[in-house]
Amino acid sequence: MQATTIPAFNARKNLGELLERVYYQSQQFQITRKDKPMARLIGEPFMQAIDELIESDPALADTLALMLNKEALETINQGREEYQKGEAIPIEEALK
């Protein structure tokens, strides 16, 4: 589902209405400040579904944790770039 973008000022001003739309109409809002995405407003049923997915699949929880870790992502991306350039070394050599 596509989120509707809304500035933080408007979100504050219309929070009650947004909460109603998020919960009863399953709408989502991306809240921005100076055109920078800062947060999402989603309904509790949507968040409960995400929580259940994470609990039922530990690998998914690990993937999400990595995606939220900027340092880990940079290391992974650096490794991908090295591999694509042919600069990767076999794991056996790295473990020596």
ROGU-275720 format. One record per residue (C-alpha): x, y, z. Coordinates in steps of 0.2 Angstrom, whole numbers, padded with zeros to 4 digits, always signed. Layout:
N
XYZ...
This chain:
96
+0000+0000+0000+0007+0017-0005+0008+0030+0009+0002+0047+0008+0015+0060+0011+0011+0073+0024+0022+0087+0032+0024+0086+0051+0015+0102+0054-0001+0095+0045+0001+0079+0054+0001+0088+0071-0013+0099+0066-0024+0084+0060-0018+0069+0071-0035+0064+0076-0042+0063+0059-0026+0054+0053-0028+0041+0067-0046+0037+0061-0040+0035+0043-0026+0024+0048-0036+0013+0059-0053+0012+0050-0047+0014+0032-0030+0006+0033-0022+0021+0026-0004+0025+0029+0005+0042+0030+0023+0046+0028+0027+0061+0039+0040+0073+0032+0050+0087+0039+0058+0099+0026+0054+0086+0013+0064+0073+0022+0054+0057+0027+0055+0056+0046+0041+0043+0051+0026+0033+0046+0009+0032+0053+0002+0015+0052-0013+0006+0060-0011-0006+0074-0018-0020+0064-0004-0018+0051+0009-0017+0065+0002-0033+0073+0004-0042+0056+0022-0036+0055+0026-0042+0073+0018-0059+0069+0029-0061+0053+0044-0056+0063+0040-0068+0077+0036-0083+0065+0052-0081+0055+0068-0077+0065+0078-0075+0048+0067-0061+0044+0070-0053+0061+0089-0054+0057+0087-0047+0040+0077-0032+0047+0090-0029+0061+0104-0029+0047+0094-0017+0036+0092-0005+0051+0111-0006+0055+0120+0007+0044+0137+0001+0048+0132-0017+0043+0124-0011+0027+0139-0002+0022+0150-0017+0025+0138-0028+0015+0137-0016+0000+0156-0014+0000+0158-0033-0001+0145-0033-0015+0155-0020-0025+0171-0029-0022+0163-0045-0028+0156-0037-0044+0174-0030-0048+0181-0047-0046+0191-0041-0030+0183-0054-0019+0194-0068-0011+0188-0086-0008+0181-0089+0010+0195-0102+0013+0208-0089+0010+0200-0077+0021+0198-0089+0035+0217-0093+0035
